[in-house]
Amino acid sequence: MSGGETPSAARATGPASAGGDEALKAAAGQLRRALTRLGAHAGGLFLLEPGDQVLRLALLCGMPQDIAAPGERVSVDSEMPSTDTVRTGQLVWVNGQESWMRSYPRIAVAAPYDFSLAAVPVTGPRGTLGSLFAVWPGSLPSSVPDDLRDGMWRLAEGVAAELERFWPGGLPGVDEMPPLILGAPAPEPGTAEAAESMAARLPEGVLALDNDGRVTSLTPAAAELLGEPEQRLLGARPWDELPWLREPFYELYRAALLGGRPASGIIVAAPGDHRLSFDLYPDASGITVRVTRAADDGSAAVPAGQDGAQQVHAGTLHHVLHLASALTQAVSVQDIVDLVADEIIPAYGAQALALLTAEGRRLKLLGHHGYPPEVAARYDNSPWFPSQPGVRGLGRGRPAFYESLEELNRAFPERATAQGHDGMASWAFLPLIASGRHMGTCILAYARPHRFGTSERAVLTSLGGLIAQALDRARLYDKKLELAHVLQQGMLPRTLPEVPGLATAACYLPGTEGMDIGGDFYDLVRLRDDAAAAVIGDVQGHNVAAAALMGQIRSAVHAFATAEAAPGRILSATNRLLMELDPGLFASSAFLRLDLRSRTACLASAGHPHPLVRTPDGEVRVVRSPGGLLLGIEAESEYPVAEFPIPVGTTVVLYTDGLIESPGTDLDEALDALAADLARSGDLPLEELATVLIRRATTARHRTDDIALFLLRSVSHPGAG
């Protein structure tokens, strides 16, 4: 048995690392002990970069850096356990492969292994410092066990205390410090103890790897099967020395290390084209690999790579799979800009992004991130200059990488006078090609000199293709959405009539999902100088048919109201008209007649949410009219009327159900919250009050329904309120 050297801890020394090493070493001791107590096989610490919304990996235990590299530097807004726990302040628990698919499908696609993970925020007196995570093999209970929960929180408190002790003035520029990589305690390579450790994992063990994938021990039989001398393999990663192992064996190694469970596969070896069976057995200190000659029984095998051909590791493909999954959810151009900014810029260390396309003989800036507005403005609507790198990318359809300003200026000597310097030091220009058409160019810019490795260039080029496909769909979506919104706005009243003694305000908020239009509407009809009618409604569906029916209902109600019919009769007549049209859709509606001389209001409702009324003394109540069926269900439906006073200073709130209904929300609680907002802010001018009442909806990430809000206030004279 032979041995080689392998480091148990590795980091480069940077300008800020001298003061940081002691803090991270202290945190590492706590992390190691906690992982042992909790039965986890790997874990790590992310730190929040000062002044930036980026988490950077600072400490890693039980896992090599290249496994964690795809998530080594991530935006806090990205979707992964270590960022979610920072945003929410709660423990995040993912218990096995099915849970990964449900909660984090992008990660599950890129790492389809069965392992469990817990993440907690690390918080100090000055706020959030970062997050900790621990990894267990296989699936664990759906609810995090109490001992694991308590252990993770205690670990976070201890690590926070160590960081505060060594960095009392706050975190330094962790961007300048490479992560501290810790291997689990392991025997000295090449010793009898190392051989015994390997044998303990596998009785006939033949090959041992540390957590960085380097060979620490192997038998002569293993060297013979692999076709290489022992001394060449010791201390090396097998896939680096044996190109035919690069892709298939690396994937087995990655599965065993991340999953914490054995992995097996058969690979056709390049020397002699014989078949080898690999069985990998991991634990906290490394992996034992059994290599045997596989029987030629027709079982499937993974072919080895061609000699001399460079293959991209599965870990390197993480971003391609991750972004591909994410881009399926992007519907607009801005969605794509945000996704690339959140997923690619942090992972590859870039600082700026610009998406360009050509319209006529000018460049059009579709979106940007990280560039100051004045720099981004240089690209937008600028003339088409062949001396611009972005234009060359559009014309030739080939990527271009420039690792310094000198290199860029040599390739484009006229660039400086045509466009000026953008303040960056390195650039990647990625052509965006979809269905054979040149969509545009994606520019990634780096504030410091950056070397583009061969694998990185290949992955970035692939990402350009994915972005182009999504961009093609998104631009079509944006055009359809713009058309839909113009159509819908055209069906809503541009202005509301002025009625003496009445102040009004209204707003409409479209949903965030889908590209069709909804059927929410509102209107105000001036009946006389001292009377008016207000109507609000919601047609079922989010399509052109719903919008068209909305227009018909609004017109019908307007016509019936002008004839000064009673509210109940107006809804009955509108319902009969809807039944005759037979559109196959239903609608809710509330009709309110306001007599500003007697200061009374009459309400009739067709299955619509109950209005809220705030009295002059600040009391808020719900007006619960008897109501009737939705419009379009039964031709002879009747709509009873409820009457209530509206003295000067009374505010009436009409709204559609999108304001209080959302998945997972209790309707009574949502209505109570709306009433509380009205009670607190009811004295504000109506425009400001509308902003307050719709605030929760505007901050929601996903709105499945449109929202219409209509406010009316009884005032002493026109324009007051």
Disulfide bonds with the S-S distance in Angstrom:
none
